[in-house]
Amino acid sequence: MQVTPRAYQTMAINAAIKGLRGRQKRALVVSATGLGKTLTVAFITKKMRFKKTLFLVHNNFILKHAVDEFCLVFNEKTKMATYNGMSKDGVQDADIVFATWQTMGKNLKQWDVNHFDLVIVDEAHHAEADTYRPVAKHFTGAKLGITATPDRQDDTDIRDVFGKEVINITLEEAIARGWLPRIEYHVITDESLDDNALQQIVLEIQQSKRRFTMAEVNRRIFIKKRDMEIARIINGYNEKAVVFCASIPHAEGLRKSLKLSATFHSKKAKSNEKTWRLNQAVLEALKNGQIRRVCAVNAFNEGVNVPSVGLVAFCRVTGALTIFRQQLGRGLRPGKDKLIVLDFVGNLERIRLVLEMMNKVSDLHEQFTSKEEIESEGYVRQKFEVSGKGFEFTFSDEIVDLMKILEHCEQEFYPTLQEAAQAARKLGFRTSREYEAGYKNDPMLVSDPHEHYADWESWDHFFDSYYKTLDEMSKVAQNLGITTQAEYYARYTEDPKLTCTPNRRFSKDWENWETFLGKRKKQFYPILRQAGRAAKKLGIKTQKEYKERYKEDDRLPMNPDQYYPYQEDWENWTEFLGTSFYPNLEEASKAAKKLGVRSRRKYEALYKKDSKLPCNPKSAYKEQWNREGWTWDKFFGRE
């Protein structure tokens, strides 16, 4: 099969080649989901004629798809090999090696740093994570990153590895310019609204000009649509569908109401390999028509290519715009006439997000399309309805009243400490005094973050003034080539995030200068499972308790999540310590009330009395909290 690049792919190919041939030999290609990033990279690789190429991915779905796409561009003379938990044959002699981060990370010592002339990193926004960066940095070859979402949630920047974007084609631009299938986006609010409550709030606004919080409005007017009703609407369409669900139980429950359906998630089996095979079977069944609908959780966000999907349904709150774009992109693949989107997410934040996207698409369409074309295509742009050659956005009639309410909603603060910290750093604050003097420059910053956020640690952590852990600081000092305590005192200012006295700052974890500077290695448990068993034997129940007590066993590392970075079975602290929280907010709330807790301050003082209560329920049950409009008053039974 002969394939040729499309116009937008040619733009990306030329921009990337220019970057790779430059002095720093690196390029970052940012391209919307659905524009064929992998095929674009295959063309780049072929044009550059590198002898040895490494293609890094973070899961086996992407790996298989990458191999298939490269086979469309390269002939049989090109030797290709996969390097993952299931296959390692022929990799040393291959022209192109497709590898998972996990497998490559475990076996880095087997690879010479100069083995590959080109290192391609797919979904490059993962490259700054602690588990990925060592692999990306190990090889000296040219670096090519590809992603649809370059900005990470943890304030690190992948541009440190790949440089600035050589091209950036957003999802809105791709839709506006007709490079993707026609999208018909329907925000379905009519059957999920309490009309009486809606009119009551409108009346309160007219009479008293009262201001509301979004959480209060969401709680009062949006009725949680039953799964049976959602299934009835989805079953009314013939298109193959991906239905995004809030959780695995939600996906399993909705599947029972949908015709010819199956689930797709990361917990289908005990092992990663079996999970991958079961999920792959679901994809094959969808492609072959044996099933028509897939109920998916987050595992469907990245690297899953199903060209036959004609409908995407959102039945979950998506807090991050990045995840929303990834999920929407599952259906935006070339080779189909259109994609229908059914958005059942009932809250003001989602409605505002889709409205902003609609207006941006319209602005770009008008920018890139001539007046003659706009007139001939019957382009329509109204406040709550837009229709063009490649897109259509529609909202139900109630949206007019909802927008009136939205205008009278109070500006809310950043929901998490991490988001507030990121905003403060962008304003250049480095001390609490600077924060107090200038926080009003961003209306979403609170005056007292140390009181407002339950997971507050310190101002230093908030501003990211210093490295957060002793391990991080130790690695940086060793990378600088510092070998003695005296040399550290003389040179620590070379990195502004190194403290003068790490032994005082991390006194609980500190051993000695030799260990800190890498002169004496401790013998930790070789595998994650053994470390977990040892921690359980000590009776450790929480991450915080682990940090306080891990020294009771000399073979336990301070940060097991970082020390075993390539252990594919690391899930989270709960799994590691063999503990679990209450399954939902209702049970957690009931347990808290049983302890006599009526305030956040008292909760923080007493929650440890029940090992199944998390330190921050709002964070631990984030999806349910947002989806059902929970508040602290509701959690403590004060409303």
N, C-alpha and C positions, 0 to 999 in steps of 0.2 A: 504493500500500500504506500503510494507516494504522498507525502504531506508537505505542504508549503506554509510558511508563517503568514498569519494575518497581518493587517496593517499595524495594529497596536502592538503585536508581538515583534514586528520588525523595529518599531521605535525602541522597545526595551532591549532588543538584541544589540542594536548599534550603541545605545547608551552604556550597556554593560561592558561591551568589548573595549570601549574607550577607557573605562575605569580600570579594567584588568590589565590593559597595556600601559597604564600610567605608572608613575614612580612608586606608588604604594601597593600596586597590584591587588586592588580590592574593589568590589562593587556591591551595592545594596539595591536590589530591584524590588520595589513595592508595587504590587499589582493586585487589583480586586479579585476576590474569589470568583472563579468561573471564566477567567481570561486565559486559562491554559499556561500557568506559570511553569509547570514541569516541562511541557513541550518547548516553551521558550528557552529554558535552560539547556535542553538537549541541543537545540540549534546553536546556542552560544558555545557549548562544548565542542560541537563539530567544527565550527568556524575557527575556534582558537587552536585546534589540533594539538592539544596536550597529550603527552604519552601516557600519563597515569592520572586518573581522576577519581576522587572520592566523593560520593553522594551520601550525606548524613541525614537521617530521618529519626523521628522519635517514636514511631510505632510501625508495626508490620503492614498495616493497611497502606500507608504512604509508600513504604518500600516496594510493595508489589505493584502499585500504580506507577511508580517512577520507572521501574524496569520495563513495564508495558509501554510507557510513553517513549522511552529511549529506543526501544526496538523499532518504533515507527520511523526514527530518524537515522539510526545506524544500521549497517548491513551485518550479515552473519560473520564477517571477518573480524569484527570488533568483539573481543573477549569480555564478557560481563560476568560478574559473580556477586552473590549476596553474602553478607556477613552479619548473621544474627544468631539468636538462640537455637535456630533450627538448621542452619547451614553455614559452613565455613570453607567449603571446598573451592580450591583454585583461586583464592583471593590474592595470593602473592604474585601470581602471573597475569592477573586480569588487567585489561586496559581501563575498565571502569568498575569500581567496587561500590555496591549499594549496601550501606551499613546502618544499623541502629546505634544510637548514642550509647545505650547501655552496654552492648557487646564490645564496641570499640573502646569504651572507657575502661572496661575490665581488662582489656588486653593491650593497652597503649604501649607497654614496654616491648611488645613483639614487633612494633612498627618503627622503622627509622623515620626521623623527623622530615627527611627529604624525599620520602617514598612517593608522595603525590605532588604533581605539578599544579593541580587545581583541587581545592576543597570547596564543595558546594554544600550549603547548609539550607535544607528545606524548612519551612516554617521558622525562619531565622530569629523570630522574636524569642525563641527558647535559648538562643546561644549565650545569653548573659547569666542564665541560671547557674548556680554553683556546680551542679552536676554536669553541665554542658561546656562551660567555658574552658576547662582544662583540655578537653578534646579539640576544641576549635583552635586553641593556642598551641597545641603540641606540634602541629604540622606547619612547615614553613612555606608551603606552596601558596599560590594566589588564592584569595578568599572571595567567594561569591555567595551572597545571602539573598534568599527570596522569601517574601512574606506578603500577606495582605494587611498585617497589623504590626507595624514596627514599634509602636509604643507599648511598653510593658507596664504592669500594674505596680511593680515594686520599686520604681524610681531608678532602675538601672537603664543603661542606654546601649542598645546593640550597635549603635554607630561607632562605639569604641572599637569594635571588631571589624566592621565592614565599611566604615566611612559613611558619609552622608548619602542619601538616596540619589542614585543616578537618574531615576525616573520614579514617579509616584502617580499611579492611575487609581483614583478612588472608586469605590462602588457607585457613588452618585454620578461620577463622570461617565463610567461605563454604561450605566442605565440611560443617562441623558443622551449619549452619542449612539445608542442602538447597538452596542457591541455585545450585549447579552440578550437572551430571549426576552420577549415582551413580558413585563411584570404587571399583574393585576392584584393590587394590594387592598384588601378589605378589612377595615377595623370594625369588628362586630361588637357593638355595645348595646344594641337595642334590647336584647333579652337578658342582659346581665345588669340592667339598671333598675333601681327602685325609683320609679318615676315620682312617687309622692315625696320621697326624701329629697330628690333632686329639686323639685319645685319649692319645697320648704326652704332649702338653702338659698335658692335664688331670691325668695321672698325676704329672707333674713338680710341678704346683701342689700336689697332695694330699700328696706326699712331702716336698717341700722348701720349699713356700710361695714358690718363686722368682718374681720379678717379670719381666715381659717388656715389650719395646716393641711397639707396634702394628705397626711395620714388620717386626719379626722374625716375629710371628704371621702377618701377611699373607703373608710370603714362604714360611713353612713349610706352611701349611694350605690356601691357596687355589690351585687349579690353574686356569690360564687356559683357559677354555672355548673350544673351537675354533669358528670361525665356522660351520662346517657344522652343528654341534650347535645353535647359537643359531638358525640359519636354519630347521632342522627344527622347532623349537618354535614359532617365529613363523609359519611356513607352516601350522601346525596351526590357526590362527585365521582366520576369514573376514573379520574387521573390516579396514577400511583402516587402515594403520599408518604411524607415523613412528618410525624407528629412529635413535637418536642414536649416532653413531660417534665414535671417538677422533681421527680425522684423515681427510683426503681419501683417501689410499691405503686406509685401513681401510674407508671408505664404498664405494669402488669395488670392493674385494674382496668385501665382504659382499653387495653388489648381485648379484653373479654367482650366489650361492647362494639368493637369494630370488626367488620367483615374481612375475612382473609388477611389477618394481621399477625405480626410477631414483634418481639421486643429486641432491642439492640442496646447493650450497655456493658460496662467493664466488669461486672460481677456475675457473668453467666456461668462461670466455672471456678474451681479453686486455683487452677494454674493459668498463667497468662497465655500459654500455648493453646490450651483447650478453649479458653474464652475467645481467642482470635479465630479458631477454626469454626466455632459455633456462630460467631457474628458474621464470618465470611459466608457461611451457609445461608444465613438470613439475606445477605446481599444478593447471592446467586438466585435465591428463591424469588426475590423482588424483581430482579432483571428478567427471569424466565417467566414471570407471571403467575407463579404458584401462590404467591401472596401479593396483596395490593397495597398494604399499609404497614409501616414500621413505626412502632412507638419507641422513641429514642431518648436517652438521657445525654449527658455531656460527651460521651464517647463519640458522638456523631459530629462534634464541632469541627474537627480538623481531619483532613487526609482521607475522607471517605467519599469516593467518587461514584455517584449513581446517575448516569446520564438520563435514565428513563423517568426520573421523578418529575411530576407535573404539578404537584401541590405540596406546599409546606404549611403546617398548622402550628401556631404558637399557643401552647396551653400552660405556659410557665412564665413567671417573672424572670426577666433577664437583666440583672443589675448592671452588667458591663456592656457598653456599646460594642466592644470587641467581639464578645460572644454572640450578640445579636447579629452582627454582620456575618460571622462565620456560619451561623445556623441558617440565615437567609440564603447564603451562598450555596448551601447544599443543593438547591434546586436550580441555581443560575448557571447551567452548563450549556454550551453551544449544542446545536443539533435538535432543538425542540422549538415549537412555535411560541409557547408562552409558559409562564409560571403563575399559578394562582396562589396567593397567600391569604390565609384566614388567621386573623389575629384575635384570639379570644382573651388576651391579657387585659383584664379590667382594672386599670388604674390611670390616674392623671399623668403620671410620669411617662408611661408608655405612649399615651396619646400625643403628648407634647413631642416626644422623640420622633414619632412617625411623621407628625406635621412638619418638623424641622427638616427631616429627610426629604419629604415631598417638595418643600419650597426650594431646597438646594438643588434637587434634580431639575426642577422647573427653571431655575436661574441658569443652570449650566446648559440646558437644552436651548434656551433662548440665546445664550452666548455662542454656541457652536453651530446653530442651525440658521440658515438664511431665511429672510422674511417670506420669500416665495415658497420654500419648503414648508414652513410653519402654516401658511395659508392653505396649501394643498393637502396637508395631512389632517386638517380639521382640529388643530390644537386648541384645547380649552383649558383655561386657568381661572378657577374661582377660589374663594377662600378655603373651602373644605372639599374641593374636588378638582382634580387635575387629570387631563388625558392627552397623551401625545402618541407619536408613532410607536414608541417602545415601552410605554408605561401608562398605568392608570391607578390612581389612588382615590378611594372613596371612603367616606365616613357616614355613619348613620345620622339621622336628623337631630338627635339629642346633642350632637357635638357643639351646637351653637350655645346652648345653655352651659355645657361643660366648660367652654372657653371663657364664658363670663365668670364662672366660679374660679377658674384657674388664675384669672387676673386679680382675684381677691384672696389668693392664698399667700400666706406669709412665706417669706424666703426661709427655707430650711437650711440647717447647718450640714456640714459634711457628715455623712452617716457613720464613717469609720475613722479611727485615729490615723490610719495609714493615709487616707485621702487628705485629711487636714494637714498632716505633716508634709505631704508632697506640695500642697498649696503654699504652706509657710516657707518651704525651701525655695520655691520659685520666686517668692517675694524677696529673697535674699536674707531672711532672718537667720541669725546664728546664736542669739542669746535670748533669754526670757525678757530682758529689758527691751530689746529691739522688737520683740513680738508684741509686747504690751503697748508700745508706742505706735505700731503700724498695722495691727491686725485688722482694723476697720477698712483697710484698702481692699479687702476681700470680704463681702457681706456674709459669706458662708463660713467664715472662721469665727469660732466662739471666743469669748474673752478669757475663759478659764478652761483650757483643754485638759488640764490636770484634774479638774473636778468633773468635767462633762463626760469623759471617756473612761469606761470601767477598766480597760486594759492598759491604762497609762503606766509607763515605767519611769521615765525621767525626761528632763529637758534635753539632755544630751542625745538620748535615743530619738526624741522627737525631731531634733534638728539634724540627726545623723552626723553629729559633730565628730564622733570617733567610730571606729569599727565596733560592731555590736558584740562580738564575741572574742574571747582570748585566742581561739583558733585562727580567726581572720587576721588579727593583729600579728600573731606569730608567723603566719604564712607571708605576710607583707614584709616583715623584718628579715625573714630568711631570704626572700626574693631580692632584697636590697643587698644581700651579701654580708649582713652584719653577723659577726661571730662571737663578740664579747659584750659584757654589760657596759664597759667603758665606751666601746665603739657605738653602742646603741644610744647612750646619752649624748654623744657627739653628733649623731647623724639622724636621730628620729624626726627632726624637723623637715627632712626631705619629703616626707609624706604628711600633709596637714591632718590626716585622720589617725595618726599615731599619737598616743599619749606619752608624756614624759615618764610616768610611773605606772606601767601596766601591772606591776605586782600589787599596787594599791587598788587600782581600778577594778581588777578582777581577783581580789584577795581570796574569795571563796574557792576559785578554781585554780589559783596559782600554785605551782609546784616549786620550780626554781628556774634560774636564768638558762641553764643548760638545756632543759626541756623546751623552754620558750624559743630558744634560738636554734633548735633542731640538732643539738649536739648529742642528745641521748633519747633514743626511741623507746616508748613503752610498748609492751606486747599486749594489744587488745584482743578481744575475742575475734576470731577471723571472719565469722559470718553473723549476720543480723539476728538470726534465730537464737543463737547461743547467748548473745547479749540481752535479748528480750527475756529469755528464761532466767538469766542471772538477776535482772532488775525485778522480775516478779518474785523471785526467791527472797529478795530483800523487803518485799511488801510495798514497793513503790507504786503509787496509784496515779500520779499526775506528772505532767512535764515539769512543773515548778518543783515538786518534791524530788524528782530525778536530779535536777540541777543542784539541789541542796545535799543529796545523799550519794551521788554516783561514786564518790571517792571511797566509799565503804568497800568497794570491790575494785582493786587496782587494774583489772582488765576491762573495766567499763569506760568507754570514751565519753568525753564531756558532751559532744554533740553527735549522737548516733545517726541522726538524719543526714549529717554532713560527712561523717567518717565512713559510712557505707553508701557513698553516693551512687554507685552503679548497681546496688542490690535491687533487682526489679520488683521484689516483693515488699519494699518499704511502702506503707500506706499512709500512716499517720501515727501520732503518739498514742492514741486510743488503742489501735491494733498492736502496737509495739509493747505496751504495758498490759495488754489483755483486759482493759477496762472498757466500759461503755456507759453512755449517758441514757437518760430516758428517751424513748423513741420519738416523742413529739412534745410540743409546748404545753399541751393540756396536762400531761402527766408531770412535767417538770414544774409547772405552776402549782399543781396540787401539792407536790412535795415541798415546795418552798413555803407555801401557806401553812403546811403542817409544822414547819419549823418556827412559825410565828413571824415570818419575814413580811414587812410591809413597806420597805424602802430599799433602794439600791445600796445604800451604805450598810444597812443591816444585812442585806444579802451577801455582800462581800465579806462580812465578818463571820457569817454562819454557814455559807453553802458547803464548806468542807465537811460539815457533820454528816452530809449525805454524799457518798462517793459517786453517785449517779447524777449529781447536779454539776453542770459546767460552770466555770468562773464567769462566763459572759453568755447568758442565754440568747441574747439578740444576735450574737455572732455564731453561736453553735447551731442555732435553728434559723439561720438567715433567710433561707428560701420561704419557710412557712411564716416567719415573722413578717416579711414583706408582702407575701401573697395574701395573707388573711388580715393584714392591717393591725397587727398586734402593737400594743403600747406597754410601757412599764406599768401604767395604772391597771391595765387588763391583766398583766402577768401577776401582779400582787393582789388582784381582786379588789381594787379600790374604785372601780367604776361600775 
